[in-house]
Amino acid sequence: MNFDHSEDQLAIRDAVAAICTGFGDDYWLKKDREGGFPEDFYSAMAAAGWLGISMPREYGGAGLGISEAALMMETVSGSGAGMSGASTIHLNVFGLHPVVMFGSDEQKARWLPPIIQGKNKACFGVTEPNTGLNTLMLKTKAVRQGDRYIVHGQKIWISTAQVAHKILLLARTTPVEEVKSRSHGLSLFYTDLDRRKIEVREIEKLGRKAVDSNQLFIDGLEIPVADRIGEEGRGFEYILHSLNPERVLLAAEAIGLGKVALRRAVKYAGERIVFDRPIGKNQGVQHPLAERWVDLEAGTLLYQRAGWLYDQNRPCGAEANAAKFFCAEAGFRACETAVLTHGGMGYAKEFHVERYFREAMLPRIAPVSPQLILSFIAEKVLGLPKSY
């Protein structure tokens, strides 16, 4: 059993970190205040080839695993970019995995290179305002008319829709009362985000102002049949293949955020003098910081194991969900402790930890609630009756 990173993985970490040094604290503080997609950061990552880290090599990707992608995302978040930086490129890593797995050769050749090269941005259109995490009851309808589908419906919490060129859209093609299985009847599409037919309304939110979140109102969107991924009615099955890697990546991002918050807190505790001594000399300050280190180390091992299992094509649903749950909480606790360690200055934007604290709420909530994760583990791992 070897817990060391390989030389290639260390090279990935160092190369990504080098790019991130060009986008320091002042950059992300300005983005947090003013908003606006981090186009220059996105372009820098694209130019270096990192947007396709887990995409097939024949289409311009690096062909690496989720383990390497997670290491990259922890590095981005842990640079101080936080969830603002990680969310800028997050979808490129896992979002088109259903295309890789189930798309035709023609679709892969048409769709993957522009994403890998950074020429296209995509958003992920699954969640709806009236169904939440009950994905099997989605109401957005796609009705086939000849060689195209006509789509009507709503989506919510759709990141990057303000700047996206494409949308990966899950919609109902068979009425729920007509399906033979609850998991059938939903189809998956990857198509142009036609703003003549899709109204995009931004949602003002707690943090991560640089990466927009939106509600979508879809009225008569026309999708060519050629933009449907795989068979009609099997979209839910296809989308499941992107959920475990997404959980691993989000876990890594939460750990990176927690680690940069902890580093700032430790530095401040060593420099802040009160009663003629650094506050870090007091066990009341030391112990919470030490506990956060333990949390973050445990979370790192948990997400790394989940990523390794995925890359070995082994079942990893429980591990990926556990990693997302634990790492989100560990990252949040580290950010909270960082604010408290700074005292009153933890409330000041110039020290950055209040931004980390706000952003740390996101991995706890999205893309699945901690309560649903615990219900999943109770049923699938512990064998308890299904509760939802």
C-alpha positions as CSV (number, residue, x, y, z in Angstrom):
1,M,0.0,0.0,0.0
2,N,1.6,3.2,-1.2
3,F,0.2,6.6,-0.2
4,D,2.8,8.7,-2.1
5,H,1.9,10.6,-5.2
6,S,3.6,9.4,-8.3
7,E,6.1,11.6,-10.1
8,D,3.5,12.4,-12.7
9,Q,1.0,13.4,-10.1
10,L,3.5,15.6,-8.4
11,A,4.3,17.2,-11.7
12,I,0.6,17.9,-12.3
13,R,0.3,19.5,-8.8
14,D,3.3,21.7,-9.4
15,A,2.3,22.8,-12.9
16,V,-1.2,23.7,-11.9
17,A,0.1,25.5,-8.8
18,A,2.4,27.5,-11.0
19,I,-0.6,28.7,-13.1
20,C,-2.5,29.6,-10.0
21,T,0.3,31.8,-8.7
22,G,-0.6,34.2,-11.5
23,F,-4.0,34.6,-10.0
24,G,-3.4,35.6,-6.4
25,D,-5.5,36.9,-3.5
26,D,-6.1,40.3,-5.0
27,Y,-7.5,38.8,-8.2
28,W,-10.0,36.5,-6.4
29,L,-11.0,39.2,-3.9
30,K,-11.8,41.5,-6.8
31,K,-13.8,38.8,-8.5
32,D,-15.7,38.2,-5.3
33,R,-16.6,41.9,-5.1
34,E,-17.4,42.6,-8.7
35,G,-18.3,39.2,-10.2
36,G,-17.7,38.4,-13.8
37,F,-16.5,35.1,-15.1
38,P,-12.7,34.5,-14.6
39,E,-12.1,34.3,-18.3
40,D,-8.3,34.9,-18.0
41,F,-7.9,32.1,-15.5
42,Y,-10.1,29.8,-17.6
43,S,-8.0,30.6,-20.7
44,A,-4.8,30.0,-18.9
45,M,-5.9,26.6,-17.7
46,A,-7.1,25.8,-21.3
47,A,-3.9,26.9,-22.9
48,A,-1.9,24.6,-20.6
49,G,-4.2,21.7,-21.5
50,W,-5.8,21.1,-18.1
51,L,-9.4,21.4,-19.2
52,G,-9.2,18.0,-20.8
53,I,-7.3,16.2,-18.0
54,S,-9.8,13.3,-17.9
55,M,-10.9,13.4,-21.5
56,P,-9.7,10.8,-24.1
57,R,-6.4,11.5,-25.8
58,E,-7.8,10.9,-29.3
59,Y,-9.8,14.1,-28.9
60,G,-7.1,16.2,-27.4
61,G,-7.4,15.3,-23.7
62,A,-4.8,13.9,-21.4
63,G,-6.6,10.6,-20.7
64,L,-5.8,10.7,-17.0
65,G,-8.0,9.5,-14.2
66,I,-10.3,11.1,-11.6
67,S,-7.5,10.8,-9.1
68,E,-5.3,13.2,-11.1
69,A,-8.3,15.5,-11.8
70,A,-9.1,15.6,-8.1
71,L,-5.5,16.5,-7.3
72,M,-5.7,19.3,-9.8
73,M,-9.0,20.6,-8.3
74,E,-7.6,20.5,-4.7
75,T,-4.6,22.4,-6.0
76,V,-6.7,25.1,-7.6
77,S,-9.0,25.5,-4.6
78,G,-6.1,25.4,-2.2
79,S,-4.2,28.1,-4.0
80,G,-6.7,30.6,-2.6
81,A,-8.9,30.5,-5.6
82,G,-11.4,28.5,-3.6
83,M,-14.7,27.5,-5.1
84,S,-14.6,30.5,-7.4
85,G,-11.5,29.1,-9.2
86,A,-12.5,25.5,-9.0
87,S,-16.1,26.0,-10.3
88,T,-14.6,27.9,-13.3
89,I,-13.3,24.6,-14.7
90,H,-15.2,22.0,-12.7
91,L,-17.7,21.0,-15.4
92,N,-14.9,20.4,-18.0
93,V,-13.5,17.6,-15.9
94,F,-16.6,15.5,-15.3
95,G,-19.6,17.1,-17.1
96,L,-19.2,15.5,-20.5
97,H,-18.4,12.1,-19.2
98,P,-21.8,10.7,-20.4
99,V,-20.6,11.8,-23.9
100,V,-17.4,9.9,-23.5
101,M,-19.2,6.8,-22.2
102,F,-22.3,6.8,-24.4
103,G,-21.9,9.3,-27.3
104,S,-21.2,8.2,-30.8
105,D,-17.9,8.7,-32.5
106,E,-19.3,11.5,-34.5
107,Q,-20.6,13.2,-31.3
108,K,-17.3,12.9,-29.5
109,A,-15.4,14.3,-32.5
110,R,-17.9,17.2,-32.7
111,W,-18.3,18.1,-29.0
112,L,-15.1,17.1,-27.0
113,P,-12.3,19.1,-28.7
114,P,-14.0,22.5,-28.3
115,I,-14.5,21.9,-24.6
116,I,-11.0,20.6,-24.1
117,Q,-9.5,23.6,-26.0
118,G,-11.6,26.1,-24.0
119,K,-13.5,27.3,-27.1
120,N,-16.9,26.2,-25.7
121,K,-18.2,26.4,-22.2
122,A,-21.0,24.2,-21.0
123,C,-23.6,24.2,-18.3
124,F,-25.3,21.2,-16.6
125,G,-29.1,21.3,-16.8
126,V,-30.6,18.8,-14.4
127,T,-32.1,20.3,-11.2
128,E,-35.6,21.8,-11.3
129,P,-37.3,24.1,-8.9
130,N,-40.2,21.8,-8.1
131,T,-38.4,18.5,-7.9
132,G,-35.1,19.2,-6.2
133,L,-33.1,16.0,-5.7
134,N,-36.0,13.8,-6.9
135,T,-34.5,13.6,-10.4
136,L,-36.8,10.8,-11.5
137,M,-39.7,13.2,-11.4
138,L,-38.3,15.9,-13.6
139,K,-41.0,17.8,-15.4
140,T,-39.1,19.5,-18.3
141,K,-40.5,17.9,-21.4
142,A,-38.9,17.1,-24.8
143,V,-41.4,16.1,-27.4
144,R,-40.1,14.6,-30.6
145,Q,-41.3,16.2,-33.8
146,G,-39.6,14.6,-36.8
147,D,-35.9,15.1,-36.7
148,R,-35.9,17.3,-33.6
149,Y,-37.3,17.6,-30.1
150,I,-39.2,20.6,-28.8
151,V,-38.4,21.4,-25.1
152,H,-40.4,23.3,-22.5
153,G,-39.6,23.6,-18.8
154,Q,-37.5,25.1,-16.1
155,K,-34.1,24.4,-14.5
156,I,-32.5,26.0,-11.5
157,W,-29.1,26.4,-9.9
158,I,-27.4,26.1,-13.3
159,S,-23.8,27.3,-13.0
160,T,-22.1,29.3,-15.8
161,A,-25.3,29.6,-17.9
162,Q,-24.6,33.3,-18.3
163,V,-21.5,32.5,-20.4
164,A,-22.2,28.9,-21.6
165,H,-22.4,28.0,-25.3
166,K,-23.8,24.5,-24.7
167,I,-26.0,22.8,-22.2
168,L,-26.1,19.2,-21.1
169,L,-29.8,18.8,-20.6
170,L,-31.9,16.1,-19.0
171,A,-35.5,16.1,-20.0
172,R,-38.5,13.9,-20.0
173,T,-39.4,12.2,-23.3
174,T,-41.9,9.7,-21.9
175,P,-44.7,10.8,-19.5
176,V,-44.0,9.4,-16.0
177,E,-47.3,7.5,-16.0
178,E,-46.3,5.6,-19.1
179,V,-42.8,4.4,-18.1
180,K,-42.3,0.7,-17.3
181,S,-39.5,1.6,-14.8
182,R,-39.0,4.7,-12.7
183,S,-35.6,5.2,-14.0
184,H,-36.7,5.2,-17.7
185,G,-38.3,8.0,-19.7
186,L,-35.7,10.7,-19.3
187,S,-33.3,11.5,-22.2
188,L,-30.0,13.3,-22.2
189,F,-29.0,16.0,-24.7
190,Y,-26.0,18.1,-25.4
191,T,-27.0,21.0,-27.5
192,D,-26.6,24.8,-28.1
193,L,-27.9,27.0,-25.4
194,D,-30.2,29.0,-27.7
195,R,-30.9,32.3,-25.8
196,R,-33.8,33.0,-28.1
197,K,-35.6,30.1,-26.5
198,I,-33.9,30.0,-23.1
199,E,-34.3,32.9,-20.6
200,V,-31.4,32.9,-18.2
201,R,-31.9,34.7,-14.9
202,E,-29.0,35.0,-12.5
203,I,-29.5,34.2,-8.8
204,E,-27.8,36.4,-6.3
205,K,-26.1,34.2,-3.8
206,L,-23.9,33.9,-0.7
207,G,-20.6,33.4,-2.3
208,R,-18.7,32.5,-5.5
209,K,-19.9,35.6,-7.3
210,A,-17.5,35.1,-10.1
211,V,-19.2,31.9,-11.3
212,D,-22.9,32.6,-11.9
213,S,-25.8,30.5,-10.8
214,N,-29.1,30.7,-12.7
215,Q,-32.7,29.8,-13.2
216,L,-33.5,28.8,-16.8
217,F,-36.9,29.2,-18.5
218,I,-37.1,27.0,-21.6
219,D,-39.8,27.8,-24.1
220,G,-39.7,25.9,-27.4
221,L,-36.1,25.0,-27.5
222,E,-35.4,22.9,-30.6
223,I,-32.9,20.1,-30.2
224,P,-31.8,18.0,-33.2
225,V,-32.1,14.3,-32.7
226,A,-28.4,14.2,-33.5
227,D,-27.8,16.0,-30.2
228,R,-29.4,13.2,-28.1
229,I,-26.9,11.1,-26.3
230,G,-27.5,7.4,-26.6
231,E,-31.0,5.9,-26.6
232,E,-34.1,7.8,-25.9
233,G,-35.4,7.3,-22.3
234,R,-32.1,6.2,-20.8
235,G,-30.7,9.6,-19.9
236,F,-31.0,9.0,-16.1
237,E,-28.8,5.9,-16.5
238,Y,-26.3,7.9,-18.4
239,I,-26.1,10.8,-16.0
240,L,-25.4,8.5,-13.1
241,H,-21.9,7.8,-14.7
242,S,-20.9,11.4,-14.0
243,L,-22.2,11.6,-10.4
244,N,-19.5,9.7,-8.6
245,P,-16.6,11.6,-10.2
246,E,-18.4,14.8,-9.5
247,R,-18.6,13.9,-5.8
248,V,-14.9,13.1,-5.7
249,L,-13.9,16.3,-7.3
250,L,-16.1,18.4,-5.0
251,A,-14.6,16.6,-2.0
252,A,-11.1,17.5,-3.2
253,E,-12.2,21.1,-3.7
254,A,-13.6,21.3,-0.2
255,I,-10.3,19.9,1.2
256,G,-8.3,22.4,-0.8
257,L,-10.4,25.3,0.5
258,G,-10.1,24.0,4.1
259,K,-6.3,23.7,3.7
260,V,-5.8,27.2,2.5
261,A,-8.0,28.5,5.3
262,L,-6.0,26.5,7.8
263,R,-2.7,27.9,6.5
264,R,-3.9,31.4,6.9
265,A,-5.2,30.8,10.4
266,V,-1.9,29.2,11.5
267,K,0.1,32.1,10.1
268,Y,-2.1,34.6,11.8
269,A,-1.9,32.7,15.1
270,G,1.8,32.7,15.0
271,E,2.0,36.5,14.2
272,R,-0.8,38.0,16.3
273,I,0.5,39.3,19.6
274,V,-1.9,39.7,22.5
275,F,-0.8,40.0,26.2
276,D,2.8,40.0,25.0
277,R,2.6,36.5,23.3
278,P,1.4,35.1,20.0
279,I,-2.1,33.8,20.3
280,G,-0.9,30.6,18.8
281,K,0.9,29.8,22.0
282,N,-2.4,29.3,23.7
283,Q,-3.9,25.8,23.6
284,G,-7.3,27.2,23.2
285,V,-6.1,28.4,19.8
286,Q,-3.8,25.5,19.0
287,H,-6.2,22.7,19.6
288,P,-9.0,23.7,17.2
289,L,-6.4,24.2,14.5
290,A,-4.8,20.8,15.2
291,E,-8.2,19.2,15.0
292,R,-8.9,20.8,11.7
293,W,-5.6,19.4,10.4
294,V,-6.7,15.9,11.4
295,D,-10.0,16.4,9.7
296,L,-8.5,17.5,6.5
297,E,-5.9,14.7,6.4
298,A,-8.7,12.1,6.9
299,G,-10.8,13.7,4.2
300,T,-7.9,13.7,1.8
301,L,-7.4,9.9,2.3
302,L,-11.2,9.4,1.9
303,Y,-11.5,11.2,-1.4
304,Q,-8.3,9.7,-2.8
305,R,-9.6,6.2,-2.1
306,A,-12.9,7.0,-3.8
307,G,-11.0,8.3,-6.8
308,W,-8.7,5.3,-6.9
309,L,-11.7,2.9,-6.9
310,Y,-13.4,4.8,-9.7
311,D,-10.2,4.7,-11.8
312,Q,-10.0,1.0,-11.2
313,N,-13.5,0.6,-12.6
314,R,-14.7,-0.7,-9.2
315,P,-17.9,0.2,-7.4
316,C,-17.4,3.5,-5.5
317,G,-20.8,4.9,-4.8
318,A,-20.6,4.7,-1.1
319,E,-17.0,5.9,-1.0
320,A,-17.6,8.8,-3.3
321,N,-20.7,9.9,-1.3
322,A,-18.8,9.5,2.0
323,A,-16.0,11.6,0.7
324,K,-18.3,14.3,-0.5
325,F,-20.0,14.3,2.9
326,F,-16.9,14.2,5.1
327,C,-14.7,16.5,3.1
328,A,-17.5,19.2,2.8
329,E,-17.9,19.2,6.6
330,A,-14.1,19.1,7.2
331,G,-13.6,22.0,4.8
332,F,-16.3,24.0,6.4
333,R,-15.0,23.5,9.9
334,A,-11.5,24.6,8.8
335,C,-12.9,27.8,7.3
336,E,-15.0,28.5,10.4
337,T,-12.0,27.9,12.7
338,A,-9.9,30.2,10.5
339,V,-12.5,33.1,10.9
340,L,-12.6,32.5,14.6
341,T,-8.8,32.4,14.9
342,H,-8.6,35.8,13.2
343,G,-11.1,37.2,15.7
344,G,-12.6,40.5,14.5
345,M,-10.3,40.6,11.5
346,G,-11.8,37.3,10.4
347,Y,-14.8,39.3,9.5
348,A,-12.8,41.6,7.2
349,K,-12.5,40.9,3.5
350,E,-8.8,41.8,3.4
351,F,-7.9,38.7,5.3
352,H,-9.8,36.5,2.8
353,V,-11.0,33.9,5.4
354,E,-14.5,35.3,5.4
355,R,-14.7,34.6,1.6
356,Y,-13.5,31.0,2.2
357,F,-16.1,30.6,5.0
358,R,-18.9,31.8,2.6
359,E,-17.8,29.5,-0.2
360,A,-17.4,26.6,2.2
361,M,-21.2,26.3,2.4
362,L,-21.4,25.3,-1.3
363,P,-19.9,21.8,-1.0
364,R,-22.1,21.0,1.9
365,I,-25.3,21.8,-0.1
366,A,-24.5,20.8,-3.7
367,P,-24.9,18.7,-5.7
368,V,-26.6,16.5,-3.1
369,S,-27.6,17.2,0.4
370,P,-25.8,15.6,3.4
371,Q,-29.1,14.1,4.5
372,L,-29.6,12.3,1.2
373,I,-26.1,11.0,1.3
374,L,-26.7,9.6,4.8
375,S,-29.9,8.0,3.7
376,F,-28.1,6.4,0.7
377,I,-25.3,5.0,2.9
378,A,-27.9,3.8,5.5
379,E,-29.7,1.8,2.7
380,K,-26.9,0.7,0.4
381,V,-24.1,0.1,3.0
382,L,-25.9,-0.7,6.2
383,G,-28.8,-2.5,4.7
384,L,-31.5,-0.4,6.4
385,P,-35.0,0.2,4.7
386,K,-35.1,2.9,2.0
387,S,-36.4,6.1,3.6
388,Y,-37.0,8.3,0.5
